[in-house]
């Protein structure tokens, strides 16, 4: 099973990516201000940051995105 969504807001990284592009939102802080994702438990934060950088919307569980290191 891959990490591919903000579970608190029940929204996929793909949907978040589309919203971010449509509203020209470039940072996780901007996404939080719009209350789109990562405002509660924030477990998705490193994945959202990686998604904004790379466009990747699905990640291997437990790996810190863009590093290959385990949490």
Secondary structure, 3 states (H helix, E strand, C coil): CEECEECCCCEEHHHHHHHHHHHCCCCHHHHHHCCCCCCCCCCCHHHHHHHHHHCCCCEECCECCCCCCEC
